[in-house]
Every structure is written in C-alpha cells, then in structure tokens.
C-alpha cells in the first residue's frame, strides 16, 4: 500500500508530497503555496482522492470505486 501521495493544488498548481493517514480520511488540506483550503470534490471521500496521485489507503484496501466514509 502506498501512503505517500502528491497533492496538486487546483488554484495555484503547487505540489506537495504528503503522507496519508492509513485509517482515516483527510477532508481538509491547506495548500502550502497559496493557502487555499482544499476540500474533496463531490463524490470523493478525501482530498487525496480528489487532488492526489494515489487514492487514500481505505480506498486502496477496499478496491476501486469504494469510498471510505
Ligand atoms: Zn494553492
């Protein structure tokens, strides 16, 4: 399982490698570039699923298309 994901800010394009929590979803992420508070897109469970390069660990574990709560 991958626990590191590169988050890309949709506002400024700032990229940041972040370690994901393995047993929880992260709903908010403050961009290190412009300070925008990122939230998951509709239908996504967390910021990593919306803006990261790797789905969050609960999604990796349960398979594609299944979201953590
Ligand atoms: Zn930003």
PDB file of the backbone (N, CA, C, O) and the ligand in Angstrom, with CONECT records:
HET     ZN  A 101       1
ATOM      1  N   UNK A   1       0.838  -1.207   0.000  1.00  0.00           N
ATOM      2  CA  UNK A   1       0.000   0.000   0.000  1.00  0.00           C
ATOM      3  C   UNK A   1       0.870   1.253   0.000  1.00  0.00           C
ATOM      4  O   UNK A   1       1.865   1.344   0.719  1.00  0.00           O
ATOM      5  N   UNK A   2       0.472   2.200  -0.814  1.00  0.00           N
ATOM      6  CA  UNK A   2       1.202   3.459  -0.830  1.00  0.00           C
ATOM      7  C   UNK A   2       0.589   4.420   0.174  1.00  0.00           C
ATOM      8  O   UNK A   2      -0.631   4.565   0.245  1.00  0.00           O
ATOM      9  N   UNK A   3       1.430   5.066   0.936  1.00  0.00           N
ATOM     10  CA  UNK A   3       0.890   6.033   1.895  1.00  0.00           C
ATOM     11  C   UNK A   3       1.319   7.454   1.581  1.00  0.00           C
ATOM     12  O   UNK A   3       0.913   8.403   2.252  1.00  0.00           O
ATOM     13  N   UNK A   4       2.146   7.590   0.552  1.00  0.00           N
ATOM     14  CA  UNK A   4       2.532   8.940   0.162  1.00  0.00           C
ATOM     15  C   UNK A   4       1.854   9.316  -1.142  1.00  0.00           C
ATOM     16  O   UNK A   4       1.820   8.535  -2.093  1.00  0.00           O
ATOM     17  N   UNK A   5       1.324  10.508  -1.169  1.00  0.00           N
ATOM     18  CA  UNK A   5       0.623  10.995  -2.343  1.00  0.00           C
ATOM     19  C   UNK A   5       1.060  12.423  -2.629  1.00  0.00           C
ATOM     20  O   UNK A   5       1.308  13.209  -1.715  1.00  0.00           O
ATOM     21  N   UNK A   6       1.148  12.742  -3.907  1.00  0.00           N
ATOM     22  CA  UNK A   6       1.484  14.116  -4.264  1.00  0.00           C
ATOM     23  C   UNK A   6       0.193  14.882  -4.511  1.00  0.00           C
ATOM     24  O   UNK A   6      -0.536  14.602  -5.462  1.00  0.00           O
ATOM     25  N   UNK A   7      -0.074  15.832  -3.659  1.00  0.00           N
ATOM     26  CA  UNK A   7      -1.263  16.666  -3.809  1.00  0.00           C
ATOM     27  C   UNK A   7      -0.951  17.849  -4.713  1.00  0.00           C
ATOM     28  O   UNK A   7       0.075  18.512  -4.558  1.00  0.00           O
ATOM     29  N   UNK A   8      -1.843  18.105  -5.651  1.00  0.00           N
ATOM     30  CA  UNK A   8      -1.697  19.268  -6.528  1.00  0.00           C
ATOM     31  C   UNK A   8      -2.831  20.235  -6.258  1.00  0.00           C
ATOM     32  O   UNK A   8      -4.004  19.877  -6.371  1.00  0.00           O
ATOM     33  N   UNK A   9      -2.488  21.439  -5.907  1.00  0.00           N
ATOM     34  CA  UNK A   9      -3.497  22.457  -5.627  1.00  0.00           C
ATOM     35  C   UNK A   9      -4.177  22.893  -6.922  1.00  0.00           C
ATOM     36  O   UNK A   9      -3.492  23.246  -7.882  1.00  0.00           O
ATOM     37  N   UNK A  10      -5.513  22.875  -6.970  1.00  0.00           N
ATOM     38  CA  UNK A  10      -6.218  23.280  -8.192  1.00  0.00           C
ATOM     39  C   UNK A  10      -6.187  24.791  -8.414  1.00  0.00           C
ATOM     40  O   UNK A  10      -6.475  25.256  -9.517  1.00  0.00           O
ATOM     41  N   UNK A  11      -5.847  25.550  -7.401  1.00  0.00           N
ATOM     42  CA  UNK A  11      -5.833  27.003  -7.545  1.00  0.00           C
ATOM     43  C   UNK A  11      -4.511  27.516  -8.092  1.00  0.00           C
ATOM     44  O   UNK A  11      -4.490  28.355  -8.993  1.00  0.00           O
ATOM     45  N   UNK A  12      -3.405  27.012  -7.546  1.00  0.00           N
ATOM     46  CA  UNK A  12      -2.107  27.577  -7.925  1.00  0.00           C
ATOM     47  C   UNK A  12      -1.158  26.546  -8.528  1.00  0.00           C
ATOM     48  O   UNK A  12      -0.097  26.906  -9.039  1.00  0.00           O
ATOM     49  N   UNK A  13      -1.532  25.264  -8.474  1.00  0.00           N
ATOM     50  CA  UNK A  13      -0.682  24.244  -9.065  1.00  0.00           C
ATOM     51  C   UNK A  13       0.455  23.791  -8.170  1.00  0.00           C
ATOM     52  O   UNK A  13       1.305  23.007  -8.595  1.00  0.00           O
ATOM     53  N   UNK A  14       0.482  24.271  -6.947  1.00  0.00           N
ATOM     54  CA  UNK A  14       1.519  23.874  -6.000  1.00  0.00           C
ATOM     55  C   UNK A  14       1.431  22.373  -5.723  1.00  0.00           C
ATOM     56  O   UNK A  14       0.350  21.836  -5.481  1.00  0.00           O
ATOM     57  N   UNK A  15       2.581  21.713  -5.762  1.00  0.00           N
ATOM     58  CA  UNK A  15       2.607  20.276  -5.495  1.00  0.00           C
ATOM     59  C   UNK A  15       3.286  20.010  -4.168  1.00  0.00           C
ATOM     60  O   UNK A  15       4.278  20.651  -3.821  1.00  0.00           O
ATOM     61  N   UNK A  16       2.743  19.062  -3.435  1.00  0.00           N
ATOM     62  CA  UNK A  16       3.318  18.724  -2.146  1.00  0.00           C
ATOM     63  C   UNK A  16       3.156  17.240  -1.891  1.00  0.00           C
ATOM     64  O   UNK A  16       2.074  16.681  -2.071  1.00  0.00           O
ATOM     65  N   UNK A  17       4.241  16.608  -1.469  1.00  0.00           N
ATOM     66  CA  UNK A  17       4.162  15.183  -1.129  1.00  0.00           C
ATOM     67  C   UNK A  17       3.735  15.062   0.327  1.00  0.00           C
ATOM     68  O   UNK A  17       4.388  15.586   1.230  1.00  0.00           O
ATOM     69  N   UNK A  18       2.628  14.362   0.535  1.00  0.00           N
ATOM     70  CA  UNK A  18       2.072  14.235   1.879  1.00  0.00           C
ATOM     71  C   UNK A  18       1.881  12.769   2.231  1.00  0.00           C
ATOM     72  O   UNK A  18       1.522  11.957   1.379  1.00  0.00           O
ATOM     73  N   UNK A  19       2.119  12.444   3.477  1.00  0.00           N
ATOM     74  CA  UNK A  19       1.829  11.098   3.960  1.00  0.00           C
ATOM     75  C   UNK A  19       0.364  11.031   4.355  1.00  0.00           C
ATOM     76  O   UNK A  19      -0.131  11.897   5.077  1.00  0.00           O
ATOM     77  N   UNK A  20      -0.332   9.999   3.882  1.00  0.00           N
ATOM     78  CA  UNK A  20      -1.757   9.878   4.165  1.00  0.00           C
ATOM     79  C   UNK A  20      -1.962   9.070   5.436  1.00  0.00           C
ATOM     80  O   UNK A  20      -1.231   8.116   5.702  1.00  0.00           O
ATOM     81  N   UNK A  21      -2.964   9.460   6.222  1.00  0.00           N
ATOM     82  CA  UNK A  21      -3.321   8.624   7.365  1.00  0.00           C
ATOM     83  C   UNK A  21      -3.885   7.297   6.853  1.00  0.00           C
ATOM     84  O   UNK A  21      -4.661   7.287   5.898  1.00  0.00           O
ATOM     85  N   UNK A  22      -3.509   6.192   7.470  1.00  0.00           N
ATOM     86  CA  UNK A  22      -3.888   4.888   6.930  1.00  0.00           C
ATOM     87  C   UNK A  22      -5.267   4.432   7.384  1.00  0.00           C
ATOM     88  O   UNK A  22      -5.827   3.495   6.813  1.00  0.00           O
ATOM     89  N   UNK A  23      -5.813   5.073   8.388  1.00  0.00           N
ATOM     90  CA  UNK A  23      -7.086   4.582   8.921  1.00  0.00           C
ATOM     91  C   UNK A  23      -8.148   5.663   8.979  1.00  0.00           C
ATOM     92  O   UNK A  23      -9.150   5.521   9.680  1.00  0.00           O
ATOM     93  N   UNK A  24      -7.929   6.742   8.245  1.00  0.00           N
ATOM     94  CA  UNK A  24      -8.904   7.827   8.281  1.00  0.00           C
ATOM     95  C   UNK A  24      -8.826   8.603   6.982  1.00  0.00           C
ATOM     96  O   UNK A  24      -7.864   8.483   6.223  1.00  0.00           O
ATOM     97  N   UNK A  25      -9.850   9.398   6.740  1.00  0.00           N
ATOM     98  CA  UNK A  25      -9.843  10.261   5.576  1.00  0.00           C
ATOM     99  C   UNK A  25      -9.503  11.676   5.996  1.00  0.00           C
ATOM    100  O   UNK A  25      -9.907  12.146   7.059  1.00  0.00           O
ATOM    101  N   UNK A  26      -8.756  12.341   5.143  1.00  0.00           N
ATOM    102  CA  UNK A  26      -8.441  13.736   5.415  1.00  0.00           C
ATOM    103  C   UNK A  26      -9.322  14.614   4.547  1.00  0.00           C
ATOM    104  O   UNK A  26      -9.220  14.603   3.321  1.00  0.00           O
ATOM    105  N   UNK A  27     -10.184  15.371   5.198  1.00  0.00           N
ATOM    106  CA  UNK A  27     -11.152  16.182   4.467  1.00  0.00           C
ATOM    107  C   UNK A  27     -10.582  17.513   4.028  1.00  0.00           C
ATOM    108  O   UNK A  27     -10.950  18.033   2.974  1.00  0.00           O
ATOM    109  N   UNK A  28      -9.699  18.061   4.816  1.00  0.00           N
ATOM    110  CA  UNK A  28      -9.210  19.396   4.515  1.00  0.00           C
ATOM    111  C   UNK A  28      -7.699  19.372   4.378  1.00  0.00           C
ATOM    112  O   UNK A  28      -6.992  18.624   5.053  1.00  0.00           O
ATOM    113  N   UNK A  29      -7.238  20.225   3.473  1.00  0.00           N
ATOM    114  CA  UNK A  29      -5.802  20.370   3.321  1.00  0.00           C
ATOM    115  C   UNK A  29      -5.515  21.811   2.963  1.00  0.00           C
ATOM    116  O   UNK A  29      -6.100  22.355   2.026  1.00  0.00           O
ATOM    117  N   UNK A  30      -4.623  22.425   3.702  1.00  0.00           N
ATOM    118  CA  UNK A  30      -4.268  23.807   3.422  1.00  0.00           C
ATOM    119  C   UNK A  30      -3.073  23.830   2.480  1.00  0.00           C
ATOM    120  O   UNK A  30      -1.999  23.327   2.810  1.00  0.00           O
ATOM    121  N   UNK A  31      -3.270  24.414   1.314  1.00  0.00           N
ATOM    122  CA  UNK A  31      -2.211  24.481   0.318  1.00  0.00           C
ATOM    123  C   UNK A  31      -1.004  25.242   0.862  1.00  0.00           C
ATOM    124  O   UNK A  31      -1.134  26.320   1.441  1.00  0.00           O
ATOM    125  N   UNK A  32       0.180  24.646   0.657  1.00  0.00           N
ATOM    126  CA  UNK A  32       1.392  25.305   1.107  1.00  0.00           C
ATOM    127  C   UNK A  32       1.824  26.440   0.197  1.00  0.00           C
ATOM    128  O   UNK A  32       2.724  27.207   0.542  1.00  0.00           O
ATOM    129  N   UNK A  33       1.189  26.555  -0.964  1.00  0.00           N
ATOM    130  CA  UNK A  33       1.569  27.599  -1.906  1.00  0.00           C
ATOM    131  C   UNK A  33       0.731  28.851  -1.751  1.00  0.00           C
ATOM    132  O   UNK A  33       1.262  29.941  -1.539  1.00  0.00           O
ATOM    133  N   UNK A  34      -0.599  28.691  -1.857  1.00  0.00           N
ATOM    134  CA  UNK A  34      -1.471  29.864  -1.840  1.00  0.00           C
ATOM    135  C   UNK A  34      -2.360  29.931  -0.604  1.00  0.00           C
ATOM    136  O   UNK A  34      -3.043  30.931  -0.380  1.00  0.00           O
ATOM    137  N   UNK A  35      -2.353  28.854   0.210  1.00  0.00           N
ATOM    138  CA  UNK A  35      -3.124  28.892   1.443  1.00  0.00           C
ATOM    139  C   UNK A  35      -4.580  28.513   1.291  1.00  0.00           C
ATOM    140  O   UNK A  35      -5.334  28.551   2.263  1.00  0.00           O
ATOM    141  N   UNK A  36      -4.993  28.143   0.076  1.00  0.00           N
ATOM    142  CA  UNK A  36      -6.369  27.724  -0.136  1.00  0.00           C
ATOM    143  C   UNK A  36      -6.661  26.454   0.648  1.00  0.00           C
ATOM    144  O   UNK A  36      -5.853  25.526   0.673  1.00  0.00           O
ATOM    145  N   UNK A  37      -7.816  26.426   1.282  1.00  0.00           N
ATOM    146  CA  UNK A  37      -8.221  25.205   1.972  1.00  0.00           C
ATOM    147  C   UNK A  37      -8.940  24.292   0.985  1.00  0.00           C
ATOM    148  O   UNK A  37     -10.044  24.591   0.531  1.00  0.00           O
ATOM    149  N   UNK A  38      -8.295  23.176   0.663  1.00  0.00           N
ATOM    150  CA  UNK A  38      -8.878  22.234  -0.282  1.00  0.00           C
ATOM    151  C   UNK A  38      -9.877  21.337   0.430  1.00  0.00           C
ATOM    152  O   UNK A  38      -9.674  20.929   1.573  1.00  0.00           O
ATOM    153  N   UNK A  39     -10.962  21.040  -0.278  1.00  0.00           N
ATOM    154  CA  UNK A  39     -11.962  20.088   0.205  1.00  0.00           C
ATOM    155  C   UNK A  39     -12.164  19.051  -0.880  1.00  0.00           C
ATOM    156  O   UNK A  39     -11.894  19.326  -2.049  1.00  0.00           O
ATOM    157  N   UNK A  40     -12.638  17.850  -0.517  1.00  0.00           N
ATOM    158  CA  UNK A  40     -12.862  16.821  -1.546  1.00  0.00           C
ATOM    159  C   UNK A  40     -13.888  17.285  -2.570  1.00  0.00           C
ATOM    160  O   UNK A  40     -14.821  18.018  -2.241  1.00  0.00           O
ATOM    161  N   UNK A  41     -13.707  16.849  -3.819  1.00  0.00           N
ATOM    162  CA  UNK A  41     -14.721  17.100  -4.835  1.00  0.00           C
ATOM    163  C   UNK A  41     -15.943  16.252  -4.532  1.00  0.00           C
ATOM    164  O   UNK A  41     -15.849  15.242  -3.836  1.00  0.00           O
ATOM    165  N   UNK A  42     -17.111  16.674  -5.065  1.00  0.00           N
ATOM    166  CA  UNK A  42     -18.316  15.861  -4.856  1.00  0.00           C
ATOM    167  C   UNK A  42     -18.088  14.419  -5.311  1.00  0.00           C
ATOM    168  O   UNK A  42     -17.621  14.186  -6.426  1.00  0.00           O
ATOM    169  N   UNK A  43     -18.413  13.463  -4.461  1.00  0.00           N
ATOM    170  CA  UNK A  43     -18.236  12.060  -4.803  1.00  0.00           C
ATOM    171  C   UNK A  43     -16.920  11.478  -4.340  1.00  0.00           C
ATOM    172  O   UNK A  43     -16.746  10.259  -4.323  1.00  0.00           O
ATOM    173  N   UNK A  44     -15.994  12.342  -3.965  1.00  0.00           N
ATOM    174  CA  UNK A  44     -14.740  11.855  -3.425  1.00  0.00           C
ATOM    175  C   UNK A  44     -14.770  11.927  -1.909  1.00  0.00           C
ATOM    176  O   UNK A  44     -15.452  12.762  -1.316  1.00  0.00           O
ATOM    177  N   UNK A  45     -14.005  11.022  -1.298  1.00  0.00           N
ATOM    178  CA  UNK A  45     -14.092  10.924   0.162  1.00  0.00           C
ATOM    179  C   UNK A  45     -13.080  11.809   0.869  1.00  0.00           C
ATOM    180  O   UNK A  45     -13.259  12.164   2.034  1.00  0.00           O
ATOM    181  N   UNK A  46     -12.020  12.164   0.159  1.00  0.00           N
ATOM    182  CA  UNK A  46     -10.996  12.942   0.850  1.00  0.00           C
ATOM    183  C   UNK A  46     -10.158  13.720  -0.164  1.00  0.00           C
ATOM    184  O   UNK A  46     -10.274  13.502  -1.370  1.00  0.00           O
ATOM    185  N   UNK A  47      -9.331  14.609   0.319  1.00  0.00           N
ATOM    186  CA  UNK A  47      -8.546  15.445  -0.576  1.00  0.00           C
ATOM    187  C   UNK A  47      -7.548  14.635  -1.401  1.00  0.00           C
ATOM    188  O   UNK A  47      -7.175  15.038  -2.502  1.00  0.00           O
ATOM    189  N   UNK A  48      -7.117  13.492  -0.866  1.00  0.00           N
ATOM    190  CA  UNK A  48      -6.155  12.685  -1.621  1.00  0.00           C
ATOM    191  C   UNK A  48      -6.808  12.036  -2.836  1.00  0.00           C
ATOM    192  O   UNK A  48      -6.184  11.896  -3.888  1.00  0.00           O
ATOM    193  N   UNK A  49      -8.071  11.642  -2.680  1.00  0.00           N
ATOM    194  CA  UNK A  49      -8.781  11.050  -3.817  1.00  0.00           C
ATOM    195  C   UNK A  49      -9.080  12.109  -4.883  1.00  0.00           C
ATOM    196  O   UNK A  49      -9.153  11.794  -6.070  1.00  0.00           O
ATOM    197  N   UNK A  50      -9.250  13.346  -4.461  1.00  0.00           N
ATOM    198  CA  UNK A  50      -9.575  14.412  -5.409  1.00  0.00           C
ATOM    199  C   UNK A  50      -8.344  15.032  -6.052  1.00  0.00           C
ATOM    200  O   UNK A  50      -8.337  15.309  -7.251  1.00  0.00           O
ATOM    201  N   UNK A  51      -7.315  15.248  -5.264  1.00  0.00           N
ATOM    202  CA  UNK A  51      -6.185  16.043  -5.756  1.00  0.00           C
ATOM    203  C   UNK A  51      -4.848  15.316  -5.709  1.00  0.00           C
ATOM    204  O   UNK A  51      -3.833  15.845  -6.162  1.00  0.00           O
ATOM    205  N   UNK A  52      -4.847  14.098  -5.157  1.00  0.00           N
ATOM    206  CA  UNK A  52      -3.593  13.382  -5.028  1.00  0.00           C
ATOM    207  C   UNK A  52      -3.329  12.454  -6.196  1.00  0.00           C
ATOM    208  O   UNK A  52      -4.194  12.235  -7.044  1.00  0.00           O
ATOM    209  N   UNK A  53      -2.126  11.914  -6.231  1.00  0.00           N
ATOM    210  CA  UNK A  53      -1.736  10.984  -7.287  1.00  0.00           C
ATOM    211  C   UNK A  53      -2.120   9.555  -6.938  1.00  0.00           C
ATOM    212  O   UNK A  53      -2.129   8.679  -7.803  1.00  0.00           O
ATOM    213  N   UNK A  54      -2.436   9.323  -5.676  1.00  0.00           N
ATOM    214  CA  UNK A  54      -2.757   7.985  -5.199  1.00  0.00           C
ATOM    215  C   UNK A  54      -4.039   8.065  -4.369  1.00  0.00           C
ATOM    216  O   UNK A  54      -4.181   8.967  -3.544  1.00  0.00           O
ATOM    217  N   UNK A  55      -4.969   7.138  -4.575  1.00  0.00           N
ATOM    218  CA  UNK A  55      -6.169   7.141  -3.720  1.00  0.00           C
ATOM    219  C   UNK A  55      -5.784   6.887  -2.266  1.00  0.00           C
ATOM    220  O   UNK A  55      -4.731   6.318  -1.979  1.00  0.00           O
ATOM    221  N   UNK A  56      -6.644   7.312  -1.367  1.00  0.00           N
ATOM    222  CA  UNK A  56      -6.330   7.150   0.048  1.00  0.00           C
ATOM    223  C   UNK A  56      -6.300   5.672   0.437  1.00  0.00           C
ATOM    224  O   UNK A  56      -6.911   4.847  -0.242  1.00  0.00           O
ATOM    225  N   UNK A  57      -5.607   5.330   1.507  1.00  0.00           N
ATOM    226  CA  UNK A  57      -5.447   3.923   1.905  1.00  0.00           C
ATOM    227  C   UNK A  57      -6.750   3.138   2.045  1.00  0.00           C
ATOM    228  O   UNK A  57      -6.812   2.005   1.567  1.00  0.00           O
ATOM    229  N   UNK A  58      -7.799   3.686   2.679  1.00  0.00           N
ATOM    230  CA  UNK A  58      -9.044   2.903   2.768  1.00  0.00           C
ATOM    231  C   UNK A  58      -9.606   2.542   1.396  1.00  0.00           C
ATOM    232  O   UNK A  58     -10.182   1.467   1.230  1.00  0.00           O
ATOM    233  N   UNK A  59      -9.446   3.420   0.417  1.00  0.00           N
ATOM    234  CA  UNK A  59      -9.917   3.127  -0.933  1.00  0.00           C
ATOM    235  C   UNK A  59      -9.016   2.093  -1.604  1.00  0.00           C
ATOM    236  O   UNK A  59      -9.504   1.205  -2.303  1.00  0.00           O
ATOM    237  N   UNK A  60      -7.705   2.203  -1.394  1.00  0.00           N
ATOM    238  CA  UNK A  60      -6.794   1.200  -1.937  1.00  0.00           C
ATOM    239  C   UNK A  60      -7.126  -0.172  -1.393  1.00  0.00           C
ATOM    240  O   UNK A  60      -7.064  -1.165  -2.118  1.00  0.00           O
ATOM    241  N   UNK A  61      -7.479  -0.232  -0.122  1.00  0.00           N
ATOM    242  CA  UNK A  61      -7.745  -1.502   0.532  1.00  0.00           C
ATOM    243  C   UNK A  61      -9.051  -2.117   0.056  1.00  0.00           C
ATOM    244  O   UNK A  61      -9.148  -3.327  -0.151  1.00  0.00           O
ATOM    245  N   UNK A  62     -10.056  -1.261  -0.113  1.00  0.00           N
ATOM    246  CA  UNK A  62     -11.375  -1.804  -0.430  1.00  0.00           C
ATOM    247  C   UNK A  62     -11.589  -1.984  -1.920  1.00  0.00           C
ATOM    248  O   UNK A  62     -12.567  -2.608  -2.333  1.00  0.00           O
ATOM    249  N   UNK A  63     -10.704  -1.455  -2.720  1.00  0.00           N
ATOM    250  CA  UNK A  63     -10.857  -1.589  -4.149  1.00  0.00           C
ATOM    251  C   UNK A  63     -11.394  -0.338  -4.792  1.00  0.00           C
ATOM    252  O   UNK A  63     -11.959   0.529  -4.124  1.00  0.00           O
ATOM    253  N   UNK A  64     -11.213  -0.249  -6.107  1.00  0.00           N
ATOM    254  CA  UNK A  64     -11.609   0.948  -6.818  1.00  0.00           C
ATOM    255  C   UNK A  64     -13.109   1.174  -6.754  1.00  0.00           C
ATOM    256  O   UNK A  64     -13.895   0.236  -6.893  1.00  0.00           O
ATOM    257  N   UNK A  65     -13.494   2.396  -6.548  1.00  0.00           N
ATOM    258  CA  UNK A  65     -14.901   2.745  -6.567  1.00  0.00           C
ATOM    259  C   UNK A  65     -15.582   2.673  -5.212  1.00  0.00           C
ATOM    260  O   UNK A  65     -16.728   3.097  -5.066  1.00  0.00           O
ATOM    261  N   UNK A  66     -14.890   2.147  -4.237  1.00  0.00           N
ATOM    262  CA  UNK A  66     -15.470   2.098  -2.900  1.00  0.00           C
ATOM    263  C   UNK A  66     -14.828   3.192  -2.048  1.00  0.00           C
ATOM    264  O   UNK A  66     -13.608   3.248  -1.895  1.00  0.00           O
ATOM    265  N   UNK A  67     -15.649   4.027  -1.518  1.00  0.00           N
ATOM    266  CA  UNK A  67     -15.116   5.162  -0.766  1.00  0.00           C
ATOM    267  C   UNK A  67     -15.163   4.909   0.716  1.00  0.00           C
ATOM    268  O   UNK A  67     -16.054   4.233   1.231  1.00  0.00           O
ATOM    269  N   UNK A  68     -14.196   5.461   1.378  1.00  0.00           N
ATOM    270  CA  UNK A  68     -14.245   5.436   2.831  1.00  0.00           C
ATOM    271  C   UNK A  68     -15.301   6.440   3.299  1.00  0.00           C
ATOM    272  O   UNK A  68     -15.716   7.311   2.534  1.00  0.00           O
ATOM    273  N   UNK A  69     -15.719   6.321   4.515  1.00  0.00           N
ATOM    274  CA  UNK A  69     -16.825   7.152   4.979  1.00  0.00           C
ATOM    275  C   UNK A  69     -16.323   8.335   5.793  1.00  0.00           C
ATOM    276  O   UNK A  69     -17.123   9.143   6.265  1.00  0.00           O
TER     277      UNK A  69
HETATM  278 ZN    ZN A 101      -2.568  26.578  -3.884  1.00  0.00          ZN
END
